[in-house]
Amino acid sequence: MHILVISDIHANYPALEAVLQDAGKVDETWCLGDLVGYGPDPNMVIERVRELPNLTCILGNHDVAVMGRMALEAFNGDARRSLTWTEKVLSADAMDFLKTLPQNVKVRDDVTLAHGSPRDPVWEYVLNTLSARLNFDHFETSLCFVGHTHIQSIFQLDKKSDRVTMGTTKVDKLIVLTQRAIINPGSVGQPRDRDPRAAYAIYDSQAKTWEAHRVEYNIAEVQRRIREAGLPEKHAVRLAEGW
Ligand code: ZN
């Protein structure tokens, strides 16, 4: 089965649409959370995601915050401004959909899905081998897919030495997954690895392969609408630079 793995769309509809076009036909879509926050299109993104066939989707910290389940003080000023705006514009329908999603990890076949990390699904960032190593003890499956850092990456556990290595997944390069691994498909709507193109990955559950991808989208249009909506200028600027 070909599975589209996406995360951190952050209300960026043109980026989402570019990813869906580029990915083409897939059997399933797994979305690792943060559908909203930062960007100008929360309703369009949720409408589009919820209609994807064979969808598995979990909540991210921004989603949890707009649902009122987390104090907005947990976010920095600019992120908080976007969340307050999102709360105002979010349709009742979109909110109802978010309410159907789990805040915890979800297991699909041999993969655990988490927004942040398996041991702290909403908040923890898996950014280095230390946090990755600790997290390998918190899921049972061979693989774990996470989002939240907005960086395409792979942490692999060597069984013999019990050590974790960190790697970046090269774009369009197929990786065969032979070891236990924690893998991040990157962010659709706000990449932070200095490559502004929208990020996603394709996981083949039979062949056990992972392929990271990037695709260009109309950044200028999203920036224009961020400014029109009165959202923080920083969130427009960073899209073009990928941080
Ligand atoms: Zn995010």
Boltz pocket constraint, residues with backbone or C-beta under 6 A from the ligand:
constraints:
  - pocket:
      binder: B
      contacts: [[A, 8], [A, 10], [A, 33], [A, 34], [A, 60], [A, 148], [A, 149], [A, 150]]
      max_distance: 6.0
